[in-house]
Amino acid sequence: MYQGKLRKITVFLLALYTVLIFYFLYIGFNRASFLQDSSMRYSLIPEGIPLHLPMGRNFQLWFFELGNFVAFIPFGIIIPLLFRCHFIRFITLFMLSITILEVLQMLSRLGSFDIDDIIINTLGAAVGFWAQRLVHRDRDKYKGICRILLTAIVLSTGVIAMVGGINNYLEKGGGEVLALNELALKDGSVLWDETLLSFTSVGKKVEPQINVYSRKNTRANEFTYLLNGKYTRMAGNAAITDDVINTGSNGRSDIVFIADGTEIYSLGLSAESGLNQLTFQIPLNGANELTIKLMNDDPNPTTNAVMWDITLTEVNTGQKIINSMKEKLRSVF
């Protein structure tokens, strides 16, 4: 343990750092704007460890996740250097403390109680604890402190790579791919073009390989498929084709995707604005039902938006286990 002058300096720095953390927990990130919502926000069911690899992700979201992890590493390093404690005792007290802070965020309406935040904060503290524990010599000297910091960087990199890799597999890997038109309809009706005719979109020739949503469907159409929790995501393309735009139509098409009664994604296509082709990938997270709504505001059905190569990816074994655990937790809460 640190003693003497070094201990006093470390306690002072820890106090300053704790004040900084409290600032971000209760004041920073424009927390005052949350007060406009009088409801208490909370998430009691874990969605996984919110730590991902940066590739292909929104940078701001990835940076926020990383901050939630890295910000609590110093507590894992410094507290055991000031107070003698074993890992179980330290991590138990840390989880209790961070849980209290999350509850206060919810009650004060300056944030939300999020079980995922507790998980990622605790993981950061655990990395910090083992970073200082793996350095046995000169921990109160400059060389030893540098070794602790270097060990923390190595451990953090390993944890991020491992957890990010697992998340990437669970989100994108594993299951079989099925064409949407191969599923039996539960409600509504839908026409699929039996011949995969080519067309042009944004000046390029498109040759669908799997399916094409027919423009002969009614101007406003809604249909539902029964998924039975078997699929993890949906992917495809949508466009207002060039032949429609060349007619001078300024129509708009909206496509809404609803999973188990909740809207999860929407597409807005406009011939006039130039936003006339989109590729989409939608997480389904084991939903039981999927409803698709299409609304075209032009009375001429030939101006309807077209969708093609729409597929569903089956849930892999890891996702099935996670979804089963979530259902059990939902039954408890």
N, C-alpha and C positions, 0 to 999 in steps of 0.2 A: 504493500500500500504506500501511497505517497505520504510523505511527512514534511514538517517544517514549512519553509517558504514556498516550495513547489506545491505543497498541498493547498496553501492559501491562494496561490495564483490560479490553480486548477479549479478550486471552488468558485472563485470569482468569475472565471471564464464560463464555467458551467451555468452559473446563475444568469449571466448575460445571454447565453445561448438559449436558456429556458424561456427568458422573457421574449426573445425573438420568435421562438416557436409559438408562444401564446399569442403574439401579435398576428401571426399568419393564421392561427386557428380561429381567432375571434374578431379580428379587425381587418386584416389584409384580404386581398381578392374581392374588394368591395362588398364585404359581409353585410354592411348596413342595408344594402338593397334587399337582402333576404327577409328583412323585417316586414316588407310589404305583404308577404305571404304569412297569414296567421296560423296556418296548419303546421303541425310537427312532422318533420320528414325523417323517415327511418328505413333501413333495409336490414332485416334480420336473417335473411337466407343468403349464405355465401354463394357468389357466382364464380368462384375460383380465385386464384392468386392474381391480383391486378398488376402483373409485371410482365411486359411483353418485349419482344425484340423490336427494334425501331423500324425495320424494313416494312414498307407498304402501309404504315400507320400514320394517322394524324399526328404531326410533330408536337403540337401543344398538349394533346392527350397523353402521348408517350412521355413527354417531359414532366407532366404533372404526376404520373404514376411513378416515374423514377425519383422525383422529389420526395414523394411519400415514403419511399424506401430508404433513400440516402440520408434524409434529414434526421432519422432516429438512430443511425449508426453511432454518432458520438456519445449518446447516452449509454450504449452498450460498452463502449471503450472506457469512458471516464468513471462512471459510477463504481464498477468493480475495483478500479485503481484507488478510489477514495474509501470505500467501505468493503470489508471482507464479506463475500457472499458467494455461494455456489450457484451454478447455472439455474437449477430448478427454482430456487428462492428468488433469484433476480428476475427471471422471465415471468414468474407468477405475479410478482409485485408490479412489474412493468405492465403486464396485460390488465391488471386491475386498475392501474393509474390511467392508462389510455382509454379504457372503457368508461371511466368516470368522466374524462374529458369529452368523449363522444356524446355521452348522455347530456352533459352541460351544453354542448353545441346544439343538441336537439331542443332542450328545454328553453334555451335562450333564443331559439329560432335564428341563430347566427350561422347555422350549418345543419347538418343532419347526422343521425346516428347510422353509421355504415359499418357493418361487420367486415366488409372487405378492407376498409381502412385499418381496422384493428389488426387484421392478418398481416398486411404489408408493413405496418409500423413495427409489429413484433418481430417480423422476419429481419428487418433492418437492425433492430436492437440485438438480436441473436448473432448476427454477423459481427457487430461491433464487439460483443462479449468474447467471441472465440478469436477475434483478431488480437486482442490484448492477452488472452490466455495462452495462445500459441507462441508468444514471445516470452521467453523465460528469463533472459538476462538484460540488465541495463534498462529496465523499463522506466526508470526515473531519470534517464540521461537522454541527451539529444539523439544518439545513435539508436537507442531502444525505441524512442518515440517514433522515429522515422521507420523503423522496422514494423511497428504496430500499424502505422498508416499504410505502408506498402502491403502488409498482410490483409488489411481491410479492403484495399483496392482489388487484390487478387481474389479474395473470397467473394466480394460483391460481383465481380465479373463472372465468376463461376456460377453463382446463384442466378444472376440475370440470364445467362446463357442456358442454364438447365431449365429454369421455370419458363422462360420465353420459348424454348424449344418444345416443352410439353404443351404449353398453351397453343402454339402454332399447329402442333399435331392434332390437338383436340378440336381446333377451329376449322382446319383445312384438310386434314388427312383422313385416310382410312376407308370411308364407306364407298359403296357402289353408287354410280350415277344413273338416274332414271329420267326419261323424258316425261314432261308434265302431262302430255296428252295420253300417256299410257295408263294413267290413273283413272279410276271410275269416278264419275261425278256424284256428289252427294245431293246438291241442290243446283237449280238453274240449268242453263244449256249453253253450249259453246260449239262453234264450228272451227275445225282445223282444216287448212288446205291440204288435200290429199296429194297434190303434186307440189313439190318444193320449187316453185317458180322463182327465178331470180328477179331482182329489181335494183334500182339505184337509190342510194341514200348518201347525202352530202357529197355527191359527185363520184361516188365509188360503187362498183357493182357488188351486190350482196348475193351470195348463194347459200341459203339456209341448208344446214346439214341434218337437222333433227326434226324440227316442226315449225309451222308458221300459223299464227293466229289469223284467221281469215277476216278480211275487211267486209265480208258479207254478213258478219254478226251485226246485231242491232246497234243503233247509235249509242244507246246506254245499255250496258250489259253487266250482269253480276252472276258469278258462279262459284261454287264451293267444292273443294276436294277434302276428303277425309284422310288425314295423314297418320293418325294413330301414334304420334310421337316418334316416327321412324326416321325423320329427316332433320338434318342440321342446318342446311342452307339451300337457297334457291338462286339461280343465276340465269341471265338471259340478256336479250337486247330488245329495244323498242325504238320506233322511228315513225315520223311522218315522211313518207317517201317523196323522192324528187318529182315524180309525175303529178303528185298532188300540188306541190309548191308551184310547179310550172303552170298550173291552171289559174294561178292567182289567188288561190284560197288562202285566207288568213285565219283559218280555224285553229282551235286548240283542243288537245286531247289530254285527259288526266287519267292516270292509272293508279289505283290505290290497292295496297296489299294489307289484308287483315288476318291476323293469327289469333285464334281463340277469342274473337270478339274485340281485339285491340288493334288499331291501325299501327303497323310497324314500318311502313315505307310508302312513299308516293312519288310518282313521276309526273312532271308537267312538260308536255311537248307543244311547241308553238311554231306553226309554219311561218308566221310573220316575224318573230323575234330571231329566228335562226337557231333556236334551241330545239332541233328537230331529230336528234338521235342521241340515245343514251344506252350505256351498258350498265347493268345493275347486278349486284350480289347482295342478297338479303339473308341475314341470320334467322333461322326458324327455331332453333333451340328446342327441338323436340315438340313442337306445337302439334295439337291434335287435329285442328281444322285450319284450312287456308281458304280465304275468300278473296277473289280478285274482282274489283270494280273498274269498269272502263266507261268514261264519259267523254263523248265527242260533241262539240257544240255546233258543228256544221251539219245541216240536215241531209246533205248528200252522203250516203254511206260509203261511197268510194273514197272519201277523204278521211275515213277512220284511220287511226294509228294501227300499225302492224307490230306484232311481237314475234320473235323467232329464236330458235335454239334455246328454249326454256327448259332447264333441267333442275332436278332435285338431287342432293347428295345425302345418302343414308348416314345415319348416326353410327359412328364406329363404337367399338367395345368400350373404350374409355369414356366416351360421351354418354353411353347408356348407363354406366355406373353412376356418373355425376348426375344425370337427369333423375335416376331412381332415388338418389340421396336427396335431391332438391324436393321431390314429391313427398318424401317422408318428412322433411323439415316443414314443408308447407302444411302438412296435416297436423303438425305439432303447434305451429304458430297461427 
